[in-house]
Amino acid sequence: IPKFFGALIEIFFIVLFLILSFDIIGFVEINQLLTAIVNYFPNIFISMIIFIVAVFVSDFSKKIVVVSLEKERITYSGVLGNIVAWIAWILGGLAILYQLNIVPVIVLTLFIGFVALIVLVFGLAFGLGGKEIARKLLENLEDRIK
């Protein structure tokens, strides 16, 4: 990671030097192109930071899920840990693509769809799992009203 950041910063300063050189020479078109490249560098730096955070979040969340479920003696803790890690990777990848302005409309649509999918999955899981509790609560409420 340090070598990659070092290479990016080196390229950044080379391009800045080229912008100054071509401005002195008078090549306006090349200068505009290099200026657009320099203006894109912050997106690359932020994307690298998002990638590093996604790596740590996915690994940390997987370890948390696996350890907490193994304490409860749940047999599929590794599978659930991998699912949580993949969710972190997918969200991180979508954030990186959005930051790099790679088809941002499609990436935003995919992100909204992915979040809606997660919400629906948890809503159905808790809704169907809590059906008996909700029935008992409604029966108790009905008995109190009568």
MIBA-640075 format. One line per field, with one value per residue: x, y, z of N, C-alpha, C in turn; residue number from 0. Coordinates in Angstrom, 2 decimals, padded with zeros to 5 digits. Each point is the difference from the previous one (the first is absolute). Layout:
REM MIBA-640075
n.u c(X,...)
n.v c(Y,...)
n.w c(Z,...)
ca.u c(X,...)
ca.v c(Y,...)
ca.w c(Z,...)
c.u c(X,...)
c.v c(Y,...)
c.w c(Z,...)
pos c(NUM,...)
REM end
This chain:
REM MIBA-640075
n.u c(000.83,001.05,000.42,-001.24,-000.17,001.20,-000.35,-001.17,000.63,000.86,-000.97,-000.61,001.18,000.17,-001.29,000.16,001.15,-000.65,-000.96,000.91,000.61,-001.13,-000.23,001.25,-000.05,-001.19,000.15,-001.01,-000.16,001.30,000.13,-001.04,000.56,001.21,-000.63,-000.67,001.18,000.59,-001.05,000.38,001.22,-000.71,-000.70,001.19,000.45,-001.16,000.06,001.27,-000.39,-000.98,000.91,000.89,-000.95,-000.33,001.31,000.22,-001.01,000.30,001.30,-000.16,-000.91,000.80,001.08,-000.65,-000.53,001.15,000.68,-000.88,-000.04,001.32,-000.08,-000.91,001.08,000.02,-000.47,-000.82,000.81,000.75,-001.10,-000.56,001.20,000.02,-001.26,000.30,001.07,-000.76,-000.88,000.99,000.45,-001.24,-000.30,001.16,-000.23,-001.26,000.50,000.91,-000.88,-000.78,001.02,000.26,-001.27,000.02,-000.70,000.06,-000.77,000.70,001.14,-000.55,-000.47,001.16,000.56,-000.91,000.16,001.30,-000.10,-000.82,000.88,000.99,-000.64,-000.30,001.24,000.51,-000.75,000.22,001.29,000.04,-000.58,000.57,001.17,-000.50,-000.46,000.55,001.06,-000.05,-000.26,000.94,000.79,-000.38,000.15,001.14,000.30,-000.38,000.64,000.94,-000.18,-000.16)
n.v c(-001.20,000.07,-001.09,-000.47,000.40,-000.51,-001.06,000.00,000.24,-000.95,-000.77,000.29,-000.08,-001.13,-000.31,000.38,-000.63,-001.02,000.23,000.21,-001.10,-000.67,000.54,-000.23,-001.24,-000.11,-001.25,000.69,-000.74,-000.19,001.31,000.15,-000.88,000.52,001.16,-000.58,-000.48,001.18,000.50,-001.08,000.44,001.02,-000.26,-000.08,001.08,000.61,-000.45,000.34,001.13,000.10,-000.34,000.80,000.93,-000.29,-000.04,001.06,000.66,-000.50,000.16,001.22,000.31,-000.61,000.53,001.16,-000.20,-000.44,000.91,000.96,-000.53,-000.10,001.15,000.26,-000.58,001.00,-001.01,000.86,000.19,-000.94,-000.64,000.22,-000.34,-001.00,-000.22,000.23,-000.76,-000.85,000.19,-000.04,-001.08,-000.45,000.38,-000.51,-001.07,000.03,000.20,-000.94,-000.79,000.30,-000.17,-001.05,000.27,-001.28,000.40,001.23,000.19,-000.86,000.52,001.21,-000.40,-000.56,001.11,000.76,-000.73,000.09,001.27,000.19,-000.73,000.64,001.15,-000.41,-000.43,001.05,000.80,-000.77,-000.03,001.27,000.36,-000.91,000.35,001.23,-000.86,-000.97,000.74,000.42,-001.28,-000.37,000.98,-000.30,-001.28,000.33,000.76,-001.00,-000.82,000.90,000.08,-001.33)
n.w c(000.00,000.82,-000.65,000.09,001.26,000.22,-000.74,000.64,001.13,-000.35,-000.46,001.15,000.61,-000.66,000.19,001.27,-000.01,-000.58,000.91,000.94,-000.42,-000.16,001.19,000.36,-000.53,000.56,000.39,-000.46,-001.10,-000.09,000.21,-000.79,-000.84,000.20,-000.16,-000.98,-000.37,000.23,-000.61,-000.67,000.33,000.48,-001.10,-000.59,000.63,-000.17,-001.25,000.05,000.58,-000.89,-000.89,000.57,000.11,-001.26,-000.20,000.78,-000.56,-001.19,000.22,000.51,-000.92,-000.87,000.57,000.04,-001.22,-000.49,000.69,-000.29,-001.22,000.03,000.68,-000.92,-000.48,-000.87,-000.71,-000.50,001.01,-000.57,-000.33,001.19,000.50,-000.89,000.34,001.27,-000.17,-000.69,000.97,000.88,-000.65,-000.09,001.23,000.38,-000.76,000.44,001.22,-000.27,-000.59,001.01,000.83,-000.75,000.23,000.32,-001.01,000.53,-001.07,-000.74,000.43,-000.10,-001.18,-000.29,000.48,-000.59,-001.09,000.21,000.35,-001.04,-000.67,000.59,-000.19,-001.22,-000.14,000.64,-000.76,-001.05,000.27,000.40,-001.13,-000.75,000.52,-000.07,-000.91,000.69,000.20,-001.26,-000.31,000.88,-000.46,-001.24,000.33,000.64,-001.04,-000.78,000.82,000.02,-001.30,-000.06)
ca.u c(-000.83,000.82,000.62,-001.02,-000.24,001.18,-000.01,-001.05,000.46,001.06,-000.66,-000.69,000.95,000.49,-001.03,000.02,001.16,-000.33,-000.96,000.77,000.86,-000.81,-000.55,001.06,000.20,-001.19,-000.88,-001.21,-000.81,000.66,-000.10,-001.37,-000.10,000.73,-000.75,-001.12,000.58,000.33,-001.27,-000.55,000.82,-000.65,-000.92,000.81,000.47,-001.14,-000.35,000.96,-000.34,-001.21,000.42,000.68,-001.03,-000.82,000.77,-000.03,-001.38,-000.44,000.72,-000.42,-001.39,-000.02,000.51,-001.00,-001.13,000.43,000.29,-001.22,-000.87,000.63,-000.28,-001.37,000.06,-000.73,000.90,000.28,000.55,000.92,-000.78,-000.57,001.11,000.33,-001.08,000.19,001.19,-000.34,-000.84,000.91,000.74,-000.90,-000.25,001.25,000.20,-000.94,000.45,001.18,-000.45,-000.71,000.99,000.77,-000.94,-000.19,-001.46,-000.52,-001.44,-000.21,000.55,-000.94,-001.17,000.39,000.14,-001.35,-000.59,000.66,-000.48,-001.39,000.02,000.37,-001.12,-001.09,000.39,-000.13,-001.40,-000.71,000.50,-000.55,-001.47,-000.48,000.45,-000.75,-001.43,-000.69,000.01,-000.98,-001.33,-000.29,-000.21,-001.31,-001.02,-000.06,-000.63,-001.43,-000.59,-000.11,-001.07,-001.29)
ca.v c(001.20,001.22,000.15,000.45,001.41,000.72,000.11,000.95,001.36,000.30,000.31,001.27,001.09,000.03,000.63,001.43,000.56,000.06,001.09,001.25,000.02,000.24,001.35,000.90,-000.19,000.52,-001.07,000.19,-001.22,-000.98,000.54,-000.26,-001.43,-000.31,000.60,-000.90,-001.17,000.42,000.18,-001.33,-000.67,-000.15,-001.15,-001.21,-000.10,-000.34,-001.39,-000.86,000.01,-000.82,-001.40,-000.42,-000.11,-001.17,-001.18,-000.14,-000.22,-001.36,-000.96,000.19,-000.45,-001.46,-000.54,000.25,-000.91,-001.38,-000.21,000.09,-001.14,-001.21,-000.03,-000.50,-001.36,-000.07,-000.77,000.67,001.31,000.36,000.41,001.31,000.95,000.28,000.81,001.36,000.53,000.29,001.20,001.13,000.14,000.51,001.42,000.72,000.07,000.97,001.34,000.34,000.30,001.28,001.05,000.15,000.46,-001.03,-000.10,000.23,-000.23,-001.44,-000.38,000.47,-000.87,-001.28,000.20,000.09,-001.33,-000.89,000.36,-000.44,-001.46,-000.33,000.39,-000.96,-001.29,000.07,000.20,-001.28,-000.95,000.33,-000.01,-001.38,-000.62,000.56,-000.10,-000.56,001.01,001.02,-000.57,-000.02,001.37,000.43,-000.70,000.64,001.29,-000.25,-000.41,001.20,000.86,-000.64)
ca.w c(000.00,-000.04,-001.32,-000.95,000.28,-000.41,-001.46,-000.38,000.30,-000.97,-001.27,000.19,-000.13,-001.39,-000.81,000.33,-000.69,-001.42,-000.20,-000.01,-001.19,-001.21,000.08,-000.44,-001.44,-000.66,-000.47,000.81,000.03,000.86,001.34,000.47,000.27,001.22,001.10,000.28,000.68,001.37,000.72,000.28,001.00,001.32,-000.05,000.12,001.39,000.86,-000.29,000.69,001.42,000.12,-000.14,001.23,001.03,-000.31,000.38,001.45,000.47,-000.33,000.85,001.38,000.17,-000.09,001.26,001.05,-000.18,000.25,001.42,000.80,-000.27,000.53,001.44,000.14,-000.56,-001.26,-000.86,-001.28,000.29,-001.08,-001.17,000.29,-000.03,-001.40,-000.57,000.48,-000.67,-001.39,-000.01,000.15,-001.26,-001.05,000.28,-000.27,-001.45,-000.57,000.40,-000.81,-001.36,000.03,000.21,-001.24,-001.02,-001.01,-000.13,001.35,000.09,000.17,001.30,001.01,-000.08,000.60,001.45,000.57,-000.10,000.96,001.33,000.08,000.14,001.38,000.86,-000.20,000.57,001.46,000.34,-000.13,000.99,001.31,-000.08,000.04,001.24,001.11,-000.27,001.18,001.05,-000.38,000.17,001.44,000.44,-000.48,000.77,001.31,-000.18,-000.25,001.27,000.85,-000.52,000.33)
c.u c(000.87,000.68,-001.00,-000.32,001.19,000.07,-001.06,000.44,001.11,-000.60,-000.70,000.96,000.61,-001.00,-000.08,001.18,-000.27,-000.99,000.73,000.85,-000.81,-000.67,001.03,000.20,-001.19,-000.90,-001.26,-000.79,000.60,-000.07,-001.39,-000.20,000.69,-000.68,-001.20,000.48,000.33,-001.28,-000.65,000.75,-000.65,-000.99,000.76,000.47,-001.14,-000.44,000.96,-000.28,-001.25,000.36,000.66,-001.02,-000.86,000.73,-000.07,-001.41,-000.45,000.69,-000.48,-001.42,-000.10,000.48,-001.00,-001.14,000.41,000.22,-001.29,-000.93,000.62,-000.19,-001.40,-000.15,-000.92,000.94,000.40,000.59,000.97,-000.72,-000.60,001.06,000.41,-001.07,000.16,001.22,-000.29,-000.92,000.87,000.80,-000.88,-000.27,001.25,000.28,-000.93,000.40,001.21,-000.41,-000.72,000.99,000.82,-000.85,-000.13,-001.49,-000.70,-001.50,-000.29,000.51,-000.94,-001.26,000.29,000.13,-001.38,-000.68,000.61,-000.46,-001.46,-000.10,000.33,-001.15,-001.16,000.33,-000.15,-001.45,-000.80,000.45,-000.58,-001.53,-000.55,000.41,-000.79,-001.50,-000.77,-000.06,-001.02,-001.42,-000.40,-000.27,-001.37,-001.13,-000.14,-000.68,-001.51,-000.71,-000.17,-001.13,-001.37,-000.22)
c.v c(001.26,000.23,000.53,001.48,000.86,000.18,000.99,001.44,000.41,000.37,001.35,001.17,000.08,000.69,001.50,000.70,000.13,001.11,001.34,000.12,000.31,001.36,001.02,-000.09,000.53,-001.06,-000.02,-001.30,-001.06,000.45,-000.24,-001.47,-000.38,000.61,-000.86,-001.25,000.33,000.18,-001.33,-000.73,-000.08,-001.16,-001.31,-000.18,-000.41,-001.44,-000.97,-000.06,-000.84,-001.48,-000.51,-000.17,-001.24,-001.29,-000.22,-000.30,-001.42,-001.03,000.10,-000.52,-001.52,-000.63,000.18,-001.00,-001.43,-000.25,000.04,-001.17,-001.31,-000.10,-000.53,-001.40,-000.16,-000.61,000.74,001.39,000.46,000.49,001.38,001.08,000.36,000.85,001.47,000.64,000.36,001.21,001.25,000.24,000.60,001.48,000.84,000.14,000.99,001.42,000.44,000.36,001.34,001.15,000.25,000.47,-000.98,-000.35,000.20,-000.25,-001.49,-000.46,000.43,-000.85,-001.36,000.11,000.06,-001.36,-000.96,000.29,-000.42,-001.51,-000.41,000.32,-000.98,-001.36,000.01,000.21,-001.28,-001.00,000.29,-000.03,-001.41,-000.71,000.49,-000.08,-000.51,001.02,001.09,-000.51,-000.01,001.40,000.52,-000.70,000.58,001.36,-000.15,-000.41,001.20,000.90,-000.56,000.11)
c.w c(000.00,-001.35,-001.02,000.22,-000.41,-001.51,-000.48,000.25,-000.96,-001.36,000.08,-000.19,-001.40,-000.90,000.30,-000.69,-001.51,-000.30,-000.06,-001.26,-001.25,000.03,-000.46,-001.51,-000.78,-000.61,000.87,000.14,000.93,001.46,000.59,000.33,001.30,001.23,000.37,000.73,001.45,000.82,000.35,001.11,001.39,000.03,000.17,001.44,000.93,-000.25,000.66,001.50,000.25,-000.10,001.28,001.13,-000.24,000.37,001.50,000.51,-000.30,000.89,001.45,000.23,-000.10,001.30,001.14,-000.10,000.33,001.49,000.83,-000.25,000.49,001.51,000.27,-000.58,-001.22,-001.04,-001.27,000.22,-001.10,-001.25,000.22,000.04,-001.41,-000.66,000.42,-000.67,-001.45,-000.12,000.12,-001.28,-001.10,000.22,-000.24,-001.48,-000.67,000.37,-000.82,-001.43,-000.07,000.15,-001.27,-001.18,-001.16,000.01,001.35,000.14,000.23,001.35,001.13,000.02,000.61,001.52,000.67,-000.03,001.01,001.42,000.18,000.16,001.43,000.95,-000.14,000.61,001.52,000.43,-000.10,001.07,001.38,000.00,000.07,001.28,001.21,-000.17,001.21,001.13,-000.31,000.18,001.47,000.53,-000.44,000.74,001.40,-000.06,-000.23,001.29,000.93,-000.46,000.35,001.46)
pos c(0,1,2,3,4,5,6,7,8,9,10,11,12,13,14,15,16,17,18,19,20,21,22,23,24,25,26,27,28,29,30,31,32,33,34,35,36,37,38,39,40,41,42,43,44,45,46,47,48,49,50,51,52,53,54,55,56,57,58,59,60,61,62,63,64,65,66,67,68,69,70,71,72,73,74,75,76,77,78,79,80,81,82,83,84,85,86,87,88,89,90,91,92,93,94,95,96,97,98,99,100,101,102,103,104,105,106,107,108,109,110,111,112,113,114,115,116,117,118,119,120,121,122,123,124,125,126,127,128,129,130,131,132,133,134,135,136,137,138,139,140,141,142,143,144,145)
REM end
